[in-house]
């Protein structure tokens, strides 16, 4: 079971600690996208693209491996909702 609101809070804390760490921004954007908080999701995607210009969901899919691929798909869908290009 996911507590996406809790995840968003932790992601916000993480980016406050290190605003250059891309995985924290992925978590922030995915949580905001999943919750439908567009302004936060889009802001996080802008930050992702500032750190890694040209970054896409497809590039992330090619990079990450996870023992539960269905959970990754939820994250990828949420990143798309936040505005990260395919």
NORUR-V185856 format. One record per backbone hydrogen bond with DSSP energy under -1.0 kcal/mol. CO is the residue of the C=O (numbers start at 1). NH is the residue of the N-H. If there is no record, write none. Layout:
{{CO & NH} {CO & NH}}
//
This chain:
{{3 & 7} {4 & 8} {5 & 9} {6 & 10} {7 & 11} {8 & 12} {9 & 13} {10 & 14} {11 & 15} {12 & 16} {13 & 17} {14 & 18} {18 & 21} {21 & 25} {22 & 26} {23 & 27} {24 & 28} {25 & 29} {26 & 30} {27 & 31} {28 & 32} {29 & 33} {30 & 34} {31 & 35} {32 & 37} {36 & 38} {37 & 41} {38 & 42} {39 & 43} {40 & 44} {41 & 45} {42 & 46} {43 & 47} {44 & 48} {45 & 49} {46 & 50} {47 & 51} {48 & 52} {52 & 55} {56 & 60} {57 & 61} {58 & 62} {59 & 63} {60 & 64} {68 & 71} {68 & 72} {69 & 73} {70 & 74} {71 & 75} {72 & 76} {73 & 77} {74 & 78} {75 & 79} {76 & 80} {77 & 81} {78 & 82} {79 & 84} {80 & 83} {85 & 57}}
//
